[in-house]
């Protein structure tokens, strides 16, 4: 082999290396560009939608980041579109604690856990407190006891008094304050405002020795922390 | 090329190279190498500047346009207060890239309801429209040119919320007008 052919081999190797490096560089640049494609409009819509879902002044929240379960479950796409114009006409999926609240269209591939944003959709995740109203009832037999402690009431207390003629209920106290009083005797159903203290002791003041029952009905709040996931597609 | 059969009968084949031609072969070889090298470089250059680089530039331009529009929408939304505000006089500066894909552009409110802004650019691939999450009572007007400083001017009086996109050049008249307004804005 002579010197000229050695030169040719070296030249060929150089050409191959240069072409390889160039193609690899272009491929890397293409990957970087694909990764940088973020759909900012979808991200904007997802951000606004999640902000509305936990806003203090929305109809389905009690305060910021506290959602009422029943009203949240009744949310419709029309409600959200009206409140959050950027989400109009986009694929939307809102789920609370793993259960879908509203859904429209197919929201891209951003379903994998830990994937914040994929190429064609944006995902926002928030931890929220979800409150459910649970109705509770307690029955007090006046022959045996004259009061009860409510551990977890919110709002009003409904008192239903049912006695025989030999017993008269004249006063109902909540946390020591008189909330109902009639010296001639209370009977029937009363909805009363009670102090917002927990636990709340309710005492029934009654005379006589006949049988009688007082039924207390109140609303308890059952709260849990859930994951609110908002996904918006292009 | 350099290995040639030994010359036996030079008189029978007149054009056959004489021994003193052999000095030419390295020159021809080098010239060929040089030509191939130049060809390769020319090919690479043509590929990059003819198709790869412009494609990337267009893709990045579209992406920057999308982001600029989203960022502008963010700034406008942040400048607009809630619908329960009685009086507002607020100016917020917005920084926009001077050019996208080498050209200046405009961002304009398109007066529709719900309020939205649109990016207008000479290149078709760059641009778009984004809806704003502002109270329904807000009227968004005006436009920005990317080459001049841009601001959002929010004024609210008696329930009417006005949002204007204002360029730097019209700033003095805007300030004077606002100063005389009942909001008593002190810039």
Contacts between the chains, C-beta under 8 A, distances in Angstrom:
chain1	res1	chain2	res2	distance
A	2	B	2	5.3
A	2	B	3	6.8
A	4	B	1	6.5
A	4	B	2	5.7
A	4	B	25	6.8
A	4	B	26	6.2
A	4	B	29	4.8
A	7	B	29	6.7
A	7	B	30	8.0
A	7	B	33	6.8
A	8	B	29	7.3
A	8	B	33	7.3
A	11	B	33	5.2
A	11	B	36	7.0
A	11	B	37	7.5
A	15	B	36	7.3
A	15	B	37	8.0
A	15	B	40	5.8
A	18	B	40	7.0
A	18	B	44	7.7
A	19	B	40	7.7
A	19	B	44	7.9
A	22	B	44	6.1
A	26	B	52	6.0
A	29	B	56	6.7
A	33	B	56	6.4
A	33	B	59	5.8
A	33	B	60	7.0
A	36	B	63	6.4
A	37	B	59	8.0
A	37	B	63	6.2
A	38	B	63	7.6
A	38	B	67	7.5
A	39	B	66	7.5
A	40	B	66	4.9
A	40	B	67	4.7
A	40	B	69	7.6
A	40	B	70	3.7
A	40	B	71	7.7
A	41	B	66	6.2
A	41	B	69	7.3
A	41	B	70	5.7
A	41	B	128	6.8
A	41	B	130	5.4
A	43	B	70	7.0
A	44	B	70	4.6
A	44	B	73	6.0
A	44	B	74	6.8
A	44	B	130	6.6
A	48	B	77	7.5
A	48	B	133	4.2
A	51	B	133	8.0
A	52	B	133	7.5
A	57	B	82	7.2
A	84	B	133	5.6
A	85	B	114	3.8
A	85	B	115	7.4
A	85	B	116	7.5
A	85	B	131	4.1
A	85	B	132	6.6
A	85	B	133	6.0
A	86	B	73	7.7
A	86	B	130	6.7
A	86	B	131	4.7
A	86	B	132	7.2
A	86	B	133	5.4
A	88	B	114	7.6
A	88	B	131	6.3
